Every structure is written in structure tokens, then in C-alpha cells.
Amino acid sequence: MYGIDPYLAHYDTTDIFAIKKQFEFDAMSVWIQDRLSKEEFIRNNSTSTSTYSSRFELLRMISSEAVQELSNISIHAVFVDGDHRAEAVLDDLLNWYPKLISGGLIAGDDFHLPGVAEGVRLFFNTFDELPIQERPVLQIVSRVQGYQLFAFTKP
């Protein structure tokens, strides 16, 4: 189960600020890579967290293409940064969620934008019929000037 390589997908189909935000995205990918390395370090009682960083792969492509490319594997993490319309956000989350291992992470940015927040809300509504312990829990991180990230793990 833990021998599966983690992946992080980044794509910008309609985001005209992608170039300006690249520094921010790179910082997020480092944060996720560090998190995964620390988890592997603890899980395996290792002496070095750097052992696991080579298992991390950064994909920069359109979401639907990335999901197809990874069609036969499960993933540990994905960062969603794409089309900000509610329907597109919902589609992205619905496509990526089944690919996650239990405990896997989905994170994204621009939660302060109405379309992104609505898409995330619609995604969480799909779990309304499940027992509470089987539902992901949304975490929102506030940033400077009202900017927000969202993240959740798969139970």
C-alpha cells in the first residue's frame, strides 16, 4: 500500500495568473513533498527523510489528461489549480478523489473565489448520505489579503 508513488498535479487551463503564481505553487509542492517524506520517515522508522523525496513526481498538465495518465495507479496527493468555475472544480474533485489512497490529500487554492468555493461545497454534498466517519473533512487555510487554500484527506 505504501509503495505507491505520490503525485502532485498542477494545471492552469483558464488561470491567466499562472506565471505569477508559479512561485507560490512551487512552495506548495515542497510543503506536500515534505509532509509525505515525514510520514514515510515515521512509518518506516527511517534515519533520513530524504530517502523518500525521489518518489515524488510533479505533473503540470490539464487535469483530465493527468487523471488519464495515472489511470492504473493510486496516488497520495494532488494539488488542484485549474478552471475556477464551480462545475469544473466539482469535476476535478470527483475525478481525483477515487484515485487517492486512504489518508491521501487533495489540496487546492483560490478557495476565496466564489466558483471554487461553490465547487468544493458541491463536492462535499456528494457525501451527505455517508456515515460521518466515511466523509472527508475540509480544512481552509487563510492567507494574506483574503487568499485561501483548501485541503482534505480521504478517510
Secondary structure as UniProt FT lines:
FT   TURN            2..3
FT   STRAND          7..10
FT   TURN            16..17
FT   HELIX           18..44
FT   HELIX           49..55
FT   STRAND          57..60
FT   HELIX           63..69
FT   TURN            70..72
FT   STRAND          75..80
FT   HELIX           86..96
FT   HELIX           97..99
FT   STRAND          100..108
FT   TURN            111..112
FT   HELIX           114..125
FT   TURN            126..129
FT   HELIX           132..134
FT   STRAND          139..142
FT   HELIX           144..146
FT   STRAND          148..153
//
